[in-house]
Amino acid sequence: MRVGVLFYSLVFSAFAVTTQAQSAIPLSEKGGLHAAYVIPVTDVDYVDVQLIILSGAYDDPEPSGTAHLTEHLAAFSADSTVFRNPRARDIYASTYNVSTVYTNSGVPSEIEMLLRLSRAVLDTPSLPVEFAESEIDIVQRETLLRERESPYRWLTRIALQNLYGTLRGRADNVIDDLPNLSLEKAYKFHKEHYVPSNATLIVSGNIETNKAEELVALIFGDTQPSPVPQKPWLDHKPDPAIRSVERLKSDRLERDTVQLAKFIDFEDRSTSIDMQGTFFIATSILNERFAKALYHEEARVLNYDISWYFAKNADLELTINTQLMPGFSLDEAHALLKETLANLLNEPISREEVSEARQKEVVWAQNSARRPDEFLWFLSNIASDGFPPLTPSIFADILSNTEDQEVIDFAESVVQPSATSFILAEKVE
């Protein structure tokens, strides 16, 4: 699970809504799929089908970017199989860190077609060689565009490479690897990772449970259980004693920047599924405290962003990017960021602070139930780790039932000394 925050442009919704509790109903006749669920929503006039491949960019072999290329090939091949012609672009498919999500939406009468589109994703891609090769160029352009739109992605990449000591898994080498993308590696990735037992199906919207059960059994019932791919990155933890600091100079920078990556190991936990409420409330509190320390009370930081990644095995990763005002040296900023982390909980977290953060997250969850895109994100977010999907209303209940002390203990674990990687990046002309 990941939460990203950009504080200087953050706006919280201030209204609450009442939503009907919705649960994800498991479907038993799912063939060899890892899992299949239906979430009936009676007050909408559409239906969505999400096929979640439980592998993503972290599962890339060499070269990085292979999962992204595979996503393109599988999406267009599925279109060609069902429609006989691919859609103009694969805008309904996305590659994330730990999953690849294919979403097909339509009116209720189209549900069988939507399910067949999802089923076709699991079949070996069948595309003309020239077309498939052209997708390598598309993936390269998309990747470079993201790099230009987020010019500090490369600093995060270097920080993670130094933290984990690798170019794979939670780190990547995607820009340098772009020239090495190949159809051979992508088809091999599909063969290993696009197996039924490594896929979750979620049907949501205006559909009855019985109909979903019937159609899923019809279309996916012939799939067979299969060995799931290994995920060596999941157990790859950095040396707890690592305190990496790298200095670099670049004309790619808009301003001097300090980048941090920090790893937190909850050694007594083996899964994050029962820590979701704790994670969201605690990080909300810590985000507010970071905002106060680095932005509202510190005039020498021009802007910053912070991001969290919470793995299925309860490993936590924090990254912070701070861009400096002229005259604020990299060494001073480095010291400030270390001091901020060390002192973040000098003032103990109060019950009122927990209550306010909890209510903020509850309102966000409730409001997400009324926004189709956010509703689908909710369903796929936890499910991307292979867990049952959480609906916004069920998640709101989890937040409400999370104990204050659990939140406080989580936050205290975050600020304890642990493996860190800093990049001190100087802008040069």
C-alpha positions in Angstrom: 0.0 0.0 0.0 1.2 3.5 -0.8 0.2 7.0 0.3 1.7 10.0 -1.4 1.4 13.6 -0.2 2.4 16.9 -1.6 1.8 19.3 1.2 2.0 22.7 -0.3 -1.0 21.9 -2.5 -2.9 19.5 -0.2 -6.6 20.2 0.2 -8.8 18.0 2.5 -12.4 17.4 1.8 -14.4 18.9 4.7 -17.8 17.2 4.3 -19.0 13.8 5.3 -21.4 11.5 3.5 -23.5 8.6 4.6 -22.8 5.4 2.7 -24.3 1.9 2.8 -21.9 -0.7 4.1 -20.5 -2.8 1.3 -18.6 -6.0 1.5 -16.5 -7.9 -1.0 -18.3 -11.3 -1.5 -15.9 -14.1 -2.5 -16.9 -16.2 -5.4 -16.2 -19.9 -5.0 -16.4 -21.0 -8.7 -13.3 -19.1 -9.8 -11.3 -21.8 -11.5 -7.6 -21.5 -10.8 -7.7 -17.8 -9.9 -6.0 -16.6 -6.7 -9.3 -15.1 -5.7 -12.5 -13.6 -7.2 -15.0 -11.2 -5.6 -18.2 -9.3 -6.4 -19.2 -6.0 -4.8 -22.8 -5.2 -5.8 -23.6 -1.4 -5.8 -27.3 -0.9 -6.4 -27.4 2.9 -7.0 -25.1 3.0 -10.1 -25.8 2.3 -13.8 -22.4 0.7 -14.7 -20.3 -2.3 -13.9 -16.5 -2.6 -13.6 -14.3 -5.6 -13.9 -10.7 -5.4 -12.5 -8.2 -8.1 -13.2 -5.2 -7.7 -10.9 -2.0 -9.5 -11.8 -0.2 -9.8 -8.5 3.1 -8.8 -10.0 4.4 -5.4 -11.1 7.5 -3.3 -11.5 9.1 -4.7 -8.3 9.0 -8.1 -10.1 11.0 -6.9 -13.1 13.8 -9.1 -14.2 16.7 -7.4 -16.0 15.9 -5.0 -17.7 13.6 -2.8 -15.5 10.5 -1.8 -17.4 9.7 -5.4 -18.5 6.4 -5.5 -16.5 5.3 -2.2 -18.1 6.0 -3.6 -21.6 4.1 -6.8 -20.8 1.1 -4.8 -19.7 1.0 -3.1 -23.1 1.2 -6.4 -25.0 -1.4 -8.2 -22.9 -3.8 -5.3 -23.1 -3.7 -5.0 -26.9 -3.7 -8.8 -27.4 -6.9 -9.0 -25.2 -8.5 -6.3 -27.3 -7.6 -8.1 -30.5 -9.0 -11.4 -29.2 -12.4 -10.0 -28.1 -12.9 -7.0 -30.4 -10.7 -8.2 -33.3 -9.2 -4.7 -33.3 -7.2 -3.1 -30.4 -8.5 0.1 -28.8 -6.6 3.3 -29.6 -4.5 3.1 -26.4 -4.2 0.8 -23.3 -5.6 3.5 -21.0 -7.5 0.9 -19.0 -4.3 -0.9 -17.9 -1.7 0.3 -15.4 1.5 -1.1 -14.0 2.2 -0.4 -10.3 5.0 -1.5 -7.9 3.5 -4.9 -6.9 0.6 -5.3 -9.4 -0.7 -4.7 -12.9 -4.3 -3.7 -13.0 -6.6 -4.1 -16.0 -10.0 -2.3 -15.6 -12.9 -2.7 -18.1 -16.1 -0.8 -17.5 -19.5 -0.6 -19.2 -23.2 -0.9 -18.8 -24.6 -4.0 -17.0 -25.6 -5.6 -20.3 -21.9 -5.7 -21.3 -20.7 -7.7 -18.3 -20.0 -10.9 -20.2 -17.8 -9.0 -22.7 -16.0 -7.2 -19.9 -15.2 -10.5 -18.3 -14.0 -12.1 -21.5 -11.7 -9.1 -22.0 -10.2 -9.8 -18.6 -9.9 -13.5 -19.3 -8.0 -12.8 -22.5 -5.3 -10.9 -20.6 -4.2 -14.3 -19.2 -3.7 -15.8 -22.6 -0.3 -15.6 -24.3 -0.2 -12.3 -26.2 -0.7 -12.8 -29.9 0.2 -9.7 -31.9 1.9 -8.9 -35.2 5.7 -8.6 -34.6 5.8 -5.1 -36.1 3.0 -3.9 -33.8 4.5 -5.5 -30.8 7.9 -4.0 -31.5 6.3 -0.6 -31.8 5.1 -0.9 -28.3 8.7 -0.9 -27.1 9.0 2.6 -28.4 5.7 3.6 -26.8 6.9 2.3 -23.4 10.2 4.1 -23.8 8.4 7.4 -24.5 5.9 7.0 -21.7 8.7 6.3 -19.2 10.7 9.3 -20.4 7.6 11.5 -20.2 7.1 10.5 -16.6 10.7 11.3 -15.9 10.3 14.8 -17.4 7.1 15.4 -15.5 8.6 14.4 -12.2 12.3 15.5 -12.5 13.2 14.2 -9.1 12.3 10.6 -9.7 15.9 9.8 -10.5 17.1 11.0 -7.1 14.6 8.7 -5.4 15.8 5.9 -7.6 19.4 6.5 -6.6 18.5 6.7 -2.9 16.7 3.4 -3.1 19.5 1.8 -5.0 21.9 2.8 -2.3 19.5 1.7 0.5 18.9 -1.8 -0.9 22.2 -2.3 -2.7 20.5 -3.4 -5.9 19.1 -2.3 -9.2 16.0 -4.5 -8.9 13.0 -5.1 -6.6 12.2 -2.0 -4.6 14.9 -0.2 -6.5 15.0 0.0 -10.2 17.2 1.1 -13.1 14.5 1.9 -15.5 16.0 4.8 -17.5 19.3 3.1 -18.1 17.6 -0.1 -19.0 15.2 1.3 -21.6 17.4 0.4 -24.6 17.4 -3.2 -23.4 13.7 -3.8 -23.4 12.8 -6.8 -25.5 9.7 -8.8 -26.6 11.4 -12.0 -25.6 11.8 -10.9 -21.9 8.2 -9.5 -21.9 6.7 -12.7 -23.2 8.7 -14.7 -20.7 7.4 -12.4 -18.0 3.9 -13.0 -19.1 4.4 -16.8 -19.1 5.7 -16.7 -15.5 3.5 -14.0 -13.9 0.2 -14.0 -15.8 -0.8 -17.4 -14.4 -4.3 -17.8 -12.9 -3.1 -18.4 -9.4 -1.3 -15.0 -9.6 -4.4 -13.1 -10.5 -7.4 -11.6 -8.6 -10.7 -10.7 -10.2 -13.0 -8.0 -8.8 -16.5 -7.4 -10.3 -18.2 -4.3 -8.9 -21.2 -2.1 -9.7 -24.7 -2.8 -10.8 -24.7 -6.6 -10.8 -26.3 -9.3 -8.8 -24.1 -11.7 -6.9 -25.7 -14.8 -8.5 -25.1 -13.5 -12.0 -21.5 -12.6 -11.2 -21.0 -16.1 -9.8 -22.5 -17.7 -12.9 -20.5 -15.7 -15.4 -17.2 -15.9 -13.6 -17.6 -19.7 -13.4 -18.5 -19.8 -17.1 -15.5 -17.7 -18.3 -12.8 -18.5 -15.7 -13.9 -21.9 -14.6 -11.6 -23.6 -17.1 -8.5 -22.0 -15.6 -6.3 -24.3 -13.6 -4.3 -23.6 -10.4 -0.7 -23.0 -11.1 2.6 -22.4 -9.3 3.0 -18.7 -8.4 6.2 -16.8 -9.3 8.7 -16.2 -6.6 9.1 -12.6 -5.1 12.7 -12.5 -3.8 12.4 -8.7 -3.4 9.8 -9.1 -0.8 12.3 -10.5 1.7 15.2 -8.3 0.7 15.8 -5.9 3.5 18.7 -3.4 3.8 21.4 -3.7 6.3 19.9 -2.1 9.5 23.2 -0.3 10.1 23.4 1.4 6.7 23.5 5.2 6.8 24.3 6.0 3.2 25.1 9.6 2.1 25.9 10.3 -1.6 26.8 13.7 -3.0 26.3 14.5 -6.6 26.1 17.5 -8.9 23.8 17.9 -11.9 22.5 20.4 -14.4 19.2 18.5 -14.4 18.2 20.0 -11.1 16.0 23.1 -10.7 17.6 23.7 -7.2 19.7 22.1 -4.6 17.9 19.0 -3.2 18.1 16.6 -0.3 16.5 13.2 -0.9 15.9 10.7 1.9 14.9 7.0 1.8 14.3 5.2 5.1 13.4 1.6 5.8 11.4 0.5 8.9 11.3 -3.2 9.8 8.4 -4.2 12.0 10.2 -7.4 13.0 7.4 -8.7 15.1 4.9 -8.6 12.3 4.7 -10.8 9.2 1.7 -9.2 7.5 0.3 -5.7 7.1 -3.3 -6.7 6.5 -4.3 -6.1 10.2 -2.3 -2.8 10.3 -4.1 -0.8 7.6 -6.1 1.5 9.9 -3.0 2.0 12.1 -0.9 2.8 9.0 -3.3 5.4 7.6 -3.9 7.2 10.9 -0.3 7.2 12.0 1.1 8.5 8.7 -1.6 11.2 8.6 -0.3 12.4 12.0 3.3 12.2 10.9 2.6 14.0 7.6 1.1 16.9 9.6 4.1 17.0 11.8 6.5 16.9 8.8 4.5 19.7 7.2 4.8 21.8 10.3 8.6 21.2 10.7 9.7 21.4 7.1 7.3 23.8 5.5 5.3 26.0 7.9 8.1 26.7 10.4 11.1 26.4 8.0 11.4 29.2 5.5 14.6 27.7 4.0 12.7 24.8 2.4 11.0 25.9 -0.8 8.9 22.8 -1.2 8.9 19.1 -0.5 7.0 15.9 -0.9 6.7 12.7 1.2 5.7 9.2 0.2 5.1 6.0 2.1 5.1 2.4 0.9 3.7 -0.3 3.2 4.5 -3.8 1.9 2.3 -6.9 2.5 4.9 -8.3 4.9 4.8 -5.1 7.0 8.0 -3.6 5.7 7.7 0.2 5.6 9.5 2.6 3.3 9.5 6.4 3.7 10.9 8.8 1.0 11.2 12.5 1.4 12.3 15.0 -1.2 13.2 18.5 0.0 14.1 21.4 -2.4 16.1 24.2 -0.9 15.9 27.9 -1.0 19.0 29.7 -2.3 21.6 30.1 0.5 20.4 27.0 2.4 23.4 24.6 2.2 23.0 20.9 1.5 24.9 20.1 4.7 22.5 22.3 6.8 19.5 20.7 5.1 20.8 17.2 5.7 21.2 18.0 9.4 17.7 19.6 9.5 16.1 16.5 8.0 17.9 14.1 10.4 17.0 16.4 13.3 13.4 16.6 12.2 13.1 12.8 12.1 14.7 12.4 15.5 12.6 15.1 17.2 9.3 14.4 15.4 7.7 12.9 18.5 9.3 15.0 21.1 5.8 16.2 21.8 3.8 13.0 22.5 0.9 12.3 20.2 -2.3 13.3 22.0 -5.6 11.5 21.9 -7.1 14.5 20.3 -4.5 14.3 17.5 -5.3 10.7 16.9 -9.0 11.4 16.9 -8.6 14.3 14.4 -6.5 12.1 12.0 -8.9 9.2 12.3 -11.9 11.4 11.5 -10.0 12.9 8.5 -9.3 9.5 7.1 -12.9 8.2 7.7 -14.3 11.2 5.8 -11.9 10.5 3.0 -12.9 6.9 2.8 -16.6 7.7 2.9 -16.2 10.3 0.2 -14.3 7.9 -2.0 -17.4 5.6 -2.1 -19.1 8.4 -4.2 -16.2 8.8 -6.7 -16.0 5.9 -9.2 -12.2 6.2 -9.8 -11.4 6.3 -6.0 -13.8 3.5 -5.3 -11.9 1.3 -7.8 -8.6 2.4 -6.3 -9.8 1.3 -2.9 -10.8 -2.1 -4.2 -7.5 -2.8 -6.0 -5.1 -1.2 -3.5 -5.2 -3.9 -0.7 -6.1 -6.6 -3.3 -2.9 -5.9 -5.1 -1.1 -7.5 -2.2 -3.2 -10.6 -2.6 -5.5 -9.7 0.3 -9.3 -9.5 0.1 -10.4 -6.1 -1.2 -11.6 -3.5 1.3 -14.5 -1.2 0.3 -14.5 2.4 1.6 -17.2 1.7 4.1 -15.5 -1.3 5.6 -12.3 0.6 5.7 -14.0 3.4 7.5 -15.1 0.9 10.1 -11.6 -0.4 10.5 -10.3 3.2 11.0 -13.0 3.8 13.7 -12.0 0.6 15.5 -8.3 1.2 15.5 -6.9 1.7 19.0 -5.1 5.0 19.8 -2.1 3.1 21.4 -1.6 1.1 18.2 -1.3 4.4 16.3 1.2 5.8 18.8 3.3 2.7 18.8 3.4 2.6 15.0 4.5 6.3 14.8 7.2 5.7 17.4 8.6 2.8 15.3 8.9 5.1 12.3 11.1 7.6 14.0 13.5 5.1 15.6 17.0 4.9 14.0 17.0 2.5 11.0 18.5 2.0 7.6 18.6 5.3 5.7 20.0 6.7 2.4 20.5 10.4 1.7 21.3 12.1 -1.6 22.8 15.6 -1.4 22.3 16.9 -4.9 23.8 20.2 -5.9 22.4 22.2 -8.9 25.1 23.3 -11.4 24.8 25.2 -14.6 
